[in-house]
Amino acid sequence: MNDRMKTLRACSLLMLTAIIWGFAMAAQQKISQYLGPFTCNALRFLIASMTLFPFMILQNKKTAAPVRKNDLAAGLTVGVVIFAAAFCQQAGVGETGAGKAGFITALYVVLVPLVGGVLFRHKTALSTWLSLLIALPGLYLLCIPKGESFTLTRGDAWMLTGALFWAMHILTTDLFVNRTTALKLCVIQFSVAAVLNFLCALIFEELILSDILKVILPLLYCGMASNGLGYLFQTLGQKHAKPAHAALILSLECVFCLVAGALLLQERMSLQGYIGSALMLIAVLLSQLGMLKNTPQPERS
């Protein structure tokens, strides 16, 4: 498979990730009615790690490559980052409006090239910057209802911090994705995040079995599909996509949240929402054209 086909496959996996994450929003809303953020995240990451663990074992036997120190180091680093990102998001979403929360979280699409340029000296193509300029107003139109004011609250501060950690998650995934396998990276980071969340849940929250059983189906979807498959596809996609491009495609989660609302909850978008969706799609297409025109990246094993 040539580099161009690998890039297209990577983009397809990242787009599928955005769809899975977008359709998880209804499940997450249901879970939040019964479980605290630490309990919710602990169970989600536990289910995700259990889902992928058998596949990792089979892969290890096939390749005769057991889990090594560099695998553990990579998974531990990314696991701590995703733990922090998920906590900040859950802590902030209860104190700020859903639209504003979606917009602030999606700011990782801007933070990835900025933080990547500062910390990792990543070069960002002109097409990516143009895509970002189109994506920002698109995200705003999608997530901020017409006439709603934009003021910074404590919840917004949590969401901004979370957006920074989501950007760091994409960048650290890109940093380690070629030092280990996608399955090892996912299973180890999910296990780390599950343990950290369980410890915090035991300290700060009350674990009630009856409440967990009430949301077992949404938990299974979030754990197996959103966390398990979603982050696996993200990791595989980032093997052949630059972090800035990956962030832009993944930010389409906002669009699919609205699609899921229309299909599952009979919600309808306003004209503003349709314009925002169109701008986001244009931004992603522009980004993809820029990638295909650029010199192919060296093949990553």
ChimeraX attribute file (.defattr): number of C-alpha atoms within 10 A of each C-alpha:
attribute: neighborCount
match mode: 1-to-1
recipient: residues
	/A:1	5
	/A:2	8
	/A:3	16
	/A:4	17
	/A:5	12
	/A:6	19
	/A:7	22
	/A:8	17
	/A:9	16
	/A:10	23
	/A:11	24
	/A:12	15
	/A:13	23
	/A:14	30
	/A:15	23
	/A:16	20
	/A:17	26
	/A:18	25
	/A:19	22
	/A:20	23
	/A:21	24
	/A:22	23
	/A:23	25
	/A:24	23
	/A:25	21
	/A:26	16
	/A:27	17
	/A:28	17
	/A:29	11
	/A:30	14
	/A:31	23
	/A:32	16
	/A:33	10
	/A:34	17
	/A:35	19
	/A:36	18
	/A:37	21
	/A:38	28
	/A:39	25
	/A:40	25
	/A:41	27
	/A:42	26
	/A:43	22
	/A:44	26
	/A:45	30
	/A:46	23
	/A:47	24
	/A:48	29
	/A:49	27
	/A:50	16
	/A:51	19
	/A:52	19
	/A:53	19
	/A:54	13
	/A:55	14
	/A:56	21
	/A:57	16
	/A:58	11
	/A:59	16
	/A:60	16
	/A:61	11
	/A:62	9
	/A:63	8
	/A:64	10
	/A:65	10
	/A:66	13
	/A:67	15
	/A:68	10
	/A:69	9
	/A:70	12
	/A:71	19
	/A:72	16
	/A:73	16
	/A:74	22
	/A:75	27
	/A:76	19
	/A:77	18
	/A:78	26
	/A:79	27
	/A:80	17
	/A:81	24
	/A:82	22
	/A:83	24
	/A:84	20
	/A:85	23
	/A:86	20
	/A:87	20
	/A:88	25
	/A:89	25
	/A:90	21
	/A:91	19
	/A:92	22
	/A:93	20
	/A:94	13
	/A:95	15
	/A:96	19
	/A:97	14
	/A:98	15
	/A:99	18
	/A:100	24
	/A:101	23
	/A:102	24
	/A:103	23
	/A:104	23
	/A:105	26
	/A:106	30
	/A:107	24
	/A:108	27
	/A:109	27
	/A:110	20
	/A:111	19
	/A:112	27
	/A:113	27
	/A:114	18
	/A:115	17
	/A:116	20
	/A:117	13
	/A:118	10
	/A:119	10
	/A:120	13
	/A:121	11
	/A:122	16
	/A:123	12
	/A:124	16
	/A:125	15
	/A:126	11
	/A:127	18
	/A:128	22
	/A:129	16
	/A:130	13
	/A:131	23
	/A:132	23
	/A:133	14
	/A:134	20
	/A:135	28
	/A:136	20
	/A:137	15
	/A:138	25
	/A:139	26
	/A:140	21
	/A:141	23
	/A:142	29
	/A:143	24
	/A:144	20
	/A:145	15
	/A:146	12
	/A:147	6
	/A:148	9
	/A:149	9
	/A:150	9
	/A:151	7
	/A:152	11
	/A:153	12
	/A:154	12
	/A:155	21
	/A:156	24
	/A:157	15
	/A:158	24
	/A:159	31
	/A:160	23
	/A:161	20
	/A:162	28
	/A:163	28
	/A:164	25
	/A:165	26
	/A:166	27
	/A:167	29
	/A:168	21
	/A:169	23
	/A:170	26
	/A:171	25
	/A:172	20
	/A:173	27
	/A:174	22
	/A:175	16
	/A:176	21
	/A:177	25
	/A:178	16
	/A:179	13
	/A:180	17
	/A:181	18
	/A:182	22
	/A:183	25
	/A:184	27
	/A:185	28
	/A:186	31
	/A:187	27
	/A:188	23
	/A:189	26
	/A:190	33
	/A:191	22
	/A:192	25
	/A:193	29
	/A:194	26
	/A:195	17
	/A:196	18
	/A:197	26
	/A:198	21
	/A:199	14
	/A:200	15
	/A:201	19
	/A:202	12
	/A:203	10
	/A:204	12
	/A:205	15
	/A:206	12
	/A:207	15
	/A:208	11
	/A:209	8
	/A:210	10
	/A:211	13
	/A:212	17
	/A:213	11
	/A:214	14
	/A:215	19
	/A:216	14
	/A:217	13
	/A:218	19
	/A:219	25
	/A:220	19
	/A:221	20
	/A:222	30
	/A:223	27
	/A:224	21
	/A:225	22
	/A:226	26
	/A:227	27
	/A:228	27
	/A:229	21
	/A:230	22
	/A:231	24
	/A:232	24
	/A:233	22
	/A:234	27
	/A:235	27
	/A:236	22
	/A:237	27
	/A:238	27
	/A:239	22
	/A:240	25
	/A:241	23
	/A:242	21
	/A:243	23
	/A:244	28
	/A:245	26
	/A:246	26
	/A:247	26
	/A:248	28
	/A:249	25
	/A:250	26
	/A:251	26
	/A:252	26
	/A:253	24
	/A:254	27
	/A:255	24
	/A:256	20
	/A:257	21
	/A:258	23
	/A:259	19
	/A:260	20
	/A:261	17
	/A:262	13
	/A:263	12
	/A:264	11
	/A:265	11
	/A:266	9
	/A:267	12
	/A:268	13
	/A:269	14
	/A:270	13
	/A:271	11
	/A:272	17
	/A:273	22
	/A:274	17
	/A:275	17
	/A:276	24
	/A:277	23
	/A:278	16
	/A:279	22
	/A:280	28
	/A:281	20
	/A:282	16
	/A:283	25
	/A:284	25
	/A:285	14
	/A:286	17
	/A:287	24
	/A:288	21
	/A:289	12
	/A:290	17
	/A:291	21
	/A:292	14
	/A:293	9
	/A:294	12
	/A:295	10
	/A:296	14
	/A:297	14
	/A:298	8
	/A:299	10
	/A:300	10
	/A:301	9
